[in-house]
């Protein structure tokens, strides 16, 4: 930002140092910040963090390059939506762009307290502007639009520009609330409501949004200097990679929540990113998993308790958002969700405990209605392992034994091929990734693990020579298949043991993190007065396939790629700031599976079927439409255009992909209730079979298996 005026940098920096020195002077600001901000403790934290990050896998130096990355992340955390700071204010802060490394190394942090005071003024300015905007009604007949993607916005150069940005933002939110109120009042066509009702709805909508923003500003004004320092340290940590984060000390309950990232009551893993609360993973067997709509990468915009007014959680701290989402079993929470390509929608979830059985391996024998052949189906929701029971001398349940048992049971039923479903499997125990791979390839290497750029990789072997299943295998994956799932899919692909089928690529998380308790790094007794210091989650290892390819960043690319309604979404490691790159190391010797796979023939046959499949045509149509919506991030604020857009995309915001197993299971339940209201509920096995037969992806997987076991001359290209 100082490219054209480099001579200003020293002068501005000197001025800032003087100002911050005054801010930190005990006589000037003692009452305000002495208790909240202990410089000695922060120097200690800086010292501890810089030494702990030396064990990061990347070996990154704390230098100007890292400083610029940390500064970029810090600004995004401060004002991602670019509604608080002006361009000139960000330009003032830019003097620190290449100085965060110096601050961390010296222990004298200037940026955090300076920004704290700067943001105080910015928040007051924005609050005043918002109150003025809400003073009068919005005119929804004016033809104007609003940019919904902050990445496409620049910081405003004048206060009048900033006020206009706020006006469009508030009008956008009020218009959505206005249309929802009219719909709830029974007006499917809002324009047909009486003039009196339209005025009443506008006033109510405006008041509800005004109240939300009043709470938003109240929350911002409660932030302390320590909160800003924590944000600063987190930006520094995330500059190493997106999974390395600083976690400040909290009460034990909140600390545990931040460590495991689990939302008690709904069962989801989340993180705080750029002012938003984002879903990372759905816990198998949880209330969210059973409800079926919430997905990884969804952003939670607001939280409501049943019929109560939603609370906007934008820019809310993770622990505060968690307190709203958690609740007693049996109570309902409503999450307002933003998903790429979709208009915001509400997901109601009844809080519950995790049903363990739902998180275990499921299996079934299915008969392909097209070929008449019998196939096994195994769903692995996660790579679970009961380490606690095993440590205590018991036989803890694990996913390897459960898959082995499922294979044995299916073998009795003389099936001719197997579908191993790893879709939406976010990973789990590395032990089971190795064990489950071994069930299909026998004794041999499965994955390589490296603990540093120059470290010699450790090869993890499966030592059991017994192959539990010798027949043809299709492995189903999608963008939500991550970590251990990618190890299994990658190994089976490298061995030529299975045909990998699914989305264009898997998630691409090929790293391992450990959590370091920073208090344990304190060796001097007089330093313990500053405890607790919090924790650092840090990336220490990286996975590599037996081929030598990393699973990091690129993920696993399937042998056969099928249309996916979310194929234009930016989901995966490759879209995260400063993610570690894909690379390769030396391959390890491994036996290729005895039966070679004719990938060209399999792809050709699959392509013909997909092109004639009505299910996949619809999936592709939705993917194309959503792709266009993702590109066009400007939203009209003229009511008739918005109403038309809602009509055009009615049904497009369904949370499931057309033909997905989740949707098939849901429709199976609905149909059974509609057609057999007095019949006994179908058992879980029958429901699973019906869902598999309705799922477009498992249908195509059965067709691929048929190709594998049928001579080329006998293959019939049939639509499904």
N, C-alpha and C positions, 0 to 999 in steps of 0.2 A: 504493500500500500504506500510505501515511501520511495518507490522507484524513481519518481520524478522530483522528489524533494529529500534526498538522502541527508542533506545538511540539517534537516529538522530533527532527525532521530536523537542525536546527543542532547539537544536543547530540551526536547519534550521529555526524554528519559530523566534528565536532571531535575526538571520541574516535578515530575511524578514522584521521584524519590523524596524530594522535599515535602511534598503534600502527604505522602504516605508516612513519612517520619513524624509529621505533625499529628496524623491520625492515630499513630501508635504511641504517641507521647503520653505517659501516664498522667501527667498533670492536665492535659487537654481532653483526653477521652477516657479517663480511668473508669468512670461510672458506666460508660457505654460498653466498653470492650475488654476491660482487664479480666473479668471473670469468664468471658465467653471465648477469649482467644489467648492462649498461652504461647508466646513466641518460642520459649524453650522447648515446649512439647512439640511444636511444629517443626523446629529444627531437628529434634530427635526423630520424628516421623520421616522427614525427608532423608535423613541419614539411613534409617532402617530400610526404607523402600529402595533407595538406590543400591544398597548392598544386596537385598533380596532379589532384585530384578537381574542381578548378574547371573542367576541360574536360569534365566529365560532361554528357551530352546534356540531362539534366533541369534543370540549373542550380540544383539544390537547395542551399539555404543550410545551413551547419553551425550548426544551432541546436537548441533544445530538442526540436523534433519529430523531427529526425534522431537526436538523442541517445536518445530513447525507443525508436525503431526499432532502433538499434544495441544498446541494452540488452536488448531482447526477444530479439534474435538471439544475443547473448552468453550469456544464461541458457540458451537452447535448446542451444547448443553445449556448455555446461558439464554439463548434466544433463537431457537431453531426456526420458529415461525416468523422471525424478523418483524415483530410487532412492538418491541420495547426499545431497542437501541437504534439510534440514527447512524448513518454512514460515518459521519465525522467522529462519533464516539467509538465506533469499532476501529476507525483509523488511529485514534489515540491509543487504543489497546494494542494495535499492531506493532508498536515499538517493542513489545515483549515476545514477538513471534519467534525470535531466535535467542531468547534469553531464559526460557523455562529451564533448559539444561543447566545454565549458570546458577539459577535460583535453587534448584534441587541439589546441586553439588556444594553450594555454599551454605544451604540451610536457611537463607534469608529470602523468604517469599514475599514479594511486593505485589504481584499481579492480583492475588485473591482479595486482599483488603481494599485495594484500589477499585476493583470491579464491584465489590460489595457496596461501596458508597455511590459509585456511578449508577448502579442498578436501582438503588433506593430512589434516586431522582427520576429515573426512567419510568419506574412503576407508578410513582405519583403522577407523572405527566400523562401516562396512558389511562390511569383511572379517571382523571379529570376529563379527558377526551371522551371516554366511553359513557360517562354520565351525561354529557351534553348530547351525544348521539341518541341515547335512549329517551331523551326528553320529548321527542316528537315521533309521529308514526312513520313507518316505512311505506314507500310507494312501490308496489310490486308490478306496476304496469310499465315501468321504465325499462328500456332495453339496454341492459348493462350486464357485465359478467364478472366473475371472481376467480382468481387463480388459486386452485386448491393445493398445488404442490409447492411447498416452501423452497425446494431446491431450485425452482425456476425464478425465484424472486431475488432481488437485490435489496440491501438495506436502504431505507428511505433517506433521501438527502435533505428533506425539509420536514418541519413539524406538520405542515399542511398535508404533505404526502402521507405522513404517518397516520394522521386523522382519517384521511380518505381510505387507507388500507383497513383501518379498524371499522370504518363504516360499512365497507363491502363485506368484511368478515362477519360482522354482527347481523347484517341484513341476510346473508346466506344462512346463518344458523336460525334466525327468526323465521325465515320463509319455510324452512323445513319443518320447524315446530308448528307453524301456522297451518300448513297443509295436513299435518298429522292430526291436529285438533279438529279440523273440519271433517276429516275422514272418520275420526272417532265419534263425531256428532251425527254421522250417517249420510254425509254428503260425498258420494263417490265422485261426483263432478263438483269440485269446490266452487266453480264459477256460477253454479246454479243456486248457491245459498243466498239468503236475503241480505240486503245491504247492511241491516242491523247486525246480522250474525257475522258478517265479514269483519265489521268494525270490532265487534266483541272478541272475535278470534285473534285479530291482529294485536289488540291491547293485551290479551292474555299471553300470547306467544312472546311478545316483547318483554313482558314482565318476568316470565319464566327464564328467558335468556339473560335478562338483566340480573336476576338473582344469582344465576350460575356464575356470572362474571364478578359479582360482588364477592362471592365466596373465593373465587380464583385470586382476586387481588388481596383479599384478607390473608390467604395462604402465603402469597409471595411476601407480604410484609412481615410475616412471622419468621422468615428465614434469618438465620444468624450468620455471623462471620465464620463460625465453625462449619456450617453447611457449605459455604463457599470454598473453604479450604478443602473439605472432603471432595467436592466436585473437581477442584483443581488436581488433587492427587489421583482421582479416578481417571481424569483425562490423560494425565501423565502415564498411568498404568496401561490404559487402553491403546496408547500409541505403540505399544509393543505388539499387540494383536487384540482382536475384539473379545477374546475370552480371558484376558488378563485384566483383572479389576481390583480396585481397592475397596474394601468394605469397612466402613467406620464402626466403632464400637456402639452397641445398643444394649438394650435389656436382653437377657438370654433368649427370650422367646423370639424377639425380632431378629436377633443375630442368627438363630437357627433357621428362621424363615429365609433370610438372605443367603445363607449357606446352601440350603437345598432348593431354594426358589420355588417351593411348593405352596399352593394356595389351599389351605385347609378348607374343606367343604365342597369345592368344585373340582379339585384335582388337576391343576395345570402348573406348568413351570413357566416362569416369566423373567423378564429383565427390564430395567429402565434404560431407554435409549433415546437420546435426542429429545428429551422432554415428554416422551410417550411411554406407556406401559405396554410392552409387547409380549405376546405368548410365544414361548420357545418350544414347549412340548406338552402334549396331553398325556396324562398318566393313564395307562391301560386299566380298565375296571373302575375308573372314577366317574363321578357324576357328569363331568364334561364329556367323557368318552361315551357314556351310555346315552346322553342327550344327542350327541352326534354332530352338532353344528360348529362348535368352536374348533379352529385350526391353528397349527403353528404359523407364526408370522402375522396373525391377526393383531391389530392394535385396539386396545380398550380405550374408548373415548370418554365413556361415562358409566357410572354404576348406580343402579336403583334397587332399593329394597322392595320387592314385589310391586305394589301399585304406587309407591311413593315417587316423588320427583327425582329424576336422575341427578347425580352429582358429577360434574365435569372433573375428570382426573388428569387433564392435560397439565404438564409441568408439576404434577404431584410426586412427592417422594415415594419410593417403592413401598416403604413400610406403612405409609399413610393409605396408599391404595389398597394394600393387603388388608388393612383393618376394615375397609368398606366391603371387600369381597368375601372375607371370611364370615362365617356365621354358623348357627346351630343346624344340625341335621334336620331336614324336613322343611326348612325355610327357603323361600325363593329369592334369588338375586337376578337382576336383569342387566345384562352387559350390552352397551351400545358399541358396536364393532365397526371398525373401518378396515376394509379389505380392498386391495388393488382392483380396479375395474368395477367395483360395486358401489352403490349408494350406501351410506351408513344404515345398518339394520340392527335390530335388537334380538339378543339370544337369551331366553329365559332358562335358568338352570336351577333345579331344586337341589340344594346342598345335601350331600350324603357322604358316607364313608366309602372308601374304595372296596368294591366287592372283589375279593381276591380271585375267585374262580374266573372272573371275566378277564383277568390279566394273564391267565395261563394259556398255554398252547391249546389250540382247537384243531380238530381234524374231522374229516368226513370222507366217505366214498361217494362219488358222484358219477352218474351215467350221462355221457354226452348225448344230448337229444339228436344231434346231427349225425355223428358217426356210430353211435350206439356203444362206444368203447367205455370202459370203466377206468376212472382216474382217481387217484388219491389227492386230497387237498389238505394242506397243513398251514395254519395261520400262526405266526410267531409274533405276538404283540410287542414283546421286549425280550431282551436277554437277561432274564431274572435268575437270581441265585440266592438262596438263604444262607448267607455267610455266618450269621449269628448261631444258628442251630448247629452248623458244621463245626464251628469253633468250640462249641460246648460238647462235642463228641457225638452228636446226633447225625441223622441222615437228612440234611436239609434239601428241600425241593429245589430243582433247578431246571432250566429250559432244555439242556442237553438230554437229560434223562427223559423228559417229557416228549421230546421229539423222537427219541429212540423208541419209546413205548408206542407212540402213534404210528411210526413206521412198521413196527412189529404187528400191530393190530391191522393195519391196512394190508400188510403182506398176506394175512390170512384170507383176505377177500379178493385176492388175485387181480389186483389192479394192473394196468398196463403203462402207467406213467404217473408222474407226481408234479403238483403245483406247490411250490414253497412260497408262501405269501409274506413278504417283508415290507409291504407298503405301510407307511406311517410308523414304522418301528424306529424309534430314536436312539436305539443302542442299549447299553447295559454292561453286563460283566464280560470282560475280555476272555475269561476262561471259557465261557459258553460259545463265544464266537469261534474259538479254536475247536471246541468239542463238537459243535454242530457241523462245522465244515468237515471234520474227521469222519462223521457218520456217512459222508458221501464219497470221500476220497481215500479213506484209510490213513495209514501212517505217512507222515510227511510234513513239510513246513507249511504254515498257514499265513503268517504275517511277520513282518520285521518291525522292530521298534527301535528308534534312535533317540538318544537323550541329549543330543546337541549336534551342531553343524559338523563338527569334526569327530564326533564319537563313533565308535564302531557299532553297527546295528546288532541288536540281539534278535535272533530268529526264534520265534515261538512255534513249537512242533506239536502235532497231534501224535502221540506215541501208540495209540491203539490201532493195530493193523486191520481190525475187523471192519469191513464196510457193511453198514446196516441196510443199504439199499443200492442195487446195481442198475436199476432201470433209468429211463430218460427223465430229465428234470427240467422244469421251467421255473425260474425264480422271478417273482413279480416285485418290482421296486417302483418308487416314485420320488418326488422332490423331498418328501419328508422322511425317507429312509436315510439314516445317518449313523456315523460312528461304527459300532459293532456290525450293523446291517451291511455297511459298505465293505467291511473286512470279509464277511461271508460271501457276499455277491462277487467281490473282486477275486477272491481265492477260487471260487467255483468257475469263474470265467477264465482265469489264468490256467487252470487245470484242464479247460475244455470239457468240464464235467456237466455243465448246465447251460441252457440258453437263458440269458438275462433279458427280461422284457419289461417295458414300462416307459416312464417319462424320459425326457431328453438327457437327464443326468440326475444322480442322487444329490444329497445335500452338500457333500464335500467337507465334512468335518473330520479331518484326519489327525487331530491333536489330542493330547492328554493334559489335563489340568490337575494340580494339587492345591490344597488350601493351606497356607502358612499362617499360623497364629503369631502375630508380630510380637506379642508379649514374651514369647519363648526365646526371642532373639536378644532380649535384654540380659546382659551379664553383670552389669554394675548395679549394686544395691541402691545407690542414690538415684538411679534412673527409674526405679519402680514406682516412684511417686506419680509418674505420668501415665501409668496404666489405668484403663485398658487402651491399647492402641488400635485395635481392630484386627483385620485379617487381609491377606493378599491371596487372591486366587490367581495362579500363574501357570502358563503353558510351559511344560518341561519336556514333553516327548512328542514324537511325530510317527505316524504309522506309514509303512510302505508295504506294497503287495509283494508276493513272491517274484513277480516280474520285475520288481524294482521301482515301479511307478508309485507315487504317493497317492493316497486317497484324498489328500487335502486339496481344497479349492475346486478341482475339477469334478471330484466325486467319481462314481462309476458310470460309464456311458454304456447303456444297454446294447445288446446285439440287435434287438428289434425294438425300435422306438414307436410308440403308439400315440395317437392324438390325446391331448390332455387339456381340459378346459382351462387349467391354470398355467399353460405353457408359456404365456407371455408375462407372467408375474416374475418379479425379480426376487426369487427366493433361493437362498443357498449361500454358502460361504463366500462365493465369488462376489457377492454384492455387499459384503460387510466392509466397513472402513478398516484398512490396514491389516487385512487377513493375510496369513502366511501364504507364500506362493506354492504352486505345484512344482515338484522337482522329482528327480529320479536318483536311485542308487543302483548298485549292482544287483542283478537277479540272483536268486538262490536256486540250486538244482531241485527240480521237482518233476515227477513223472506225469506226462500228459495222459489223459484218460484214453483208454484203448479204442473207443469208438469215436472216430472223427465226426465233427458236425459240419454239415453242408450249409453254411450261413447264407450263401447267395440264394440257394433254393428256398430256404426257410423265409428269408426276407421277401422274396418275390411272391411266394404264395400268400404271406401275411398281408402284403400290400394290396393284392387283388381282393382279399376278403374285406379288409378295412374300407376300401373304396366303395364296396357294395353294401356295407353295413349301415343300416339306418341309425343305429345307436352311435356309431363313430362319426357319421355325418353330422348328427346333432351336436356331439361333443366338439367337433371341429368348428361348427358354426358358432357355438357359444364362445369358443376360444378366440375366434376371429373378432367377434363383436366386443368381447372383453378387452382384447388387445387394442382395438381402436379407442375404447373408453379410457384405457390406461394412458395412451398417447395424448388424448385430448383432455387435459386437466383443467381447462377453463369451464366453469359452471355458470350457465345463464341464471340471472336473477329476475327474469321476467316470468311471471306466474304461468302464463299460458304455455310457454316453452317448457318449463319445468314439469307441468302436468303431462304434456305430450311425451317428454322423455321418460317419465315414470310409466306411462302406458306402453311405450315401445319396449321397455326393458322389464315388463312385468314377468316374473318367474325367472329372470336371469340371475337374480340375487339369491337363488337357492343355495344353501351352504354346501351341498354335495355336488360332485361332478356327475353328470348324466352317466348312468351305467356303473357307478362305483358300488363297491360292496356295501358301504354304509347306507347308501340310498336303497339298494336292493333289500337289505335287512329291514329298513324302515317301511318300505312298501309291502314287504311280506307280512309284517305285523298288521299294517293297516288293512290289507286285503283279507287276512284271516278274520279280523274283527268284523269286517263288513259282510263277508260271505257266510261266516259261521258264528253268528253271535251267541248261539247256545252251546256250541261245541266246546269240548275241553281244550285248553290252551295247548298248542303244539309243543312238543318237547324241543329243547335247544338244538338237538342234532338235526331234526327235520327243518327247523328254521334256517340253520346254517346251510344245509343242502339247497334249499330254495333260493337263498340269497346268492350262493355261488352260481347257480344256474341263471340268475337274472343279471349278473354282473358282466358287463361287456368285456372287461379285461380278463376275467377268468374264462369266459366263453372263447376268446381268442387264444388264450393259453392252452385250452383243450384242443383247439384246432392245430396249434403248433406241435403239441404232443402227438397228435394224429399224424402229422407230416413226418415226425421223427421215427415213428414205428411202421409207416406205410411205405412200400417201394414207390419210387417216383412215378412210375407208369400208372399206379393205382390211385394217386392223389386226385380227388375231385375238388375243384375250386368252388366251394359253395358259400353263398352269403349266409350270414347268421342274423 
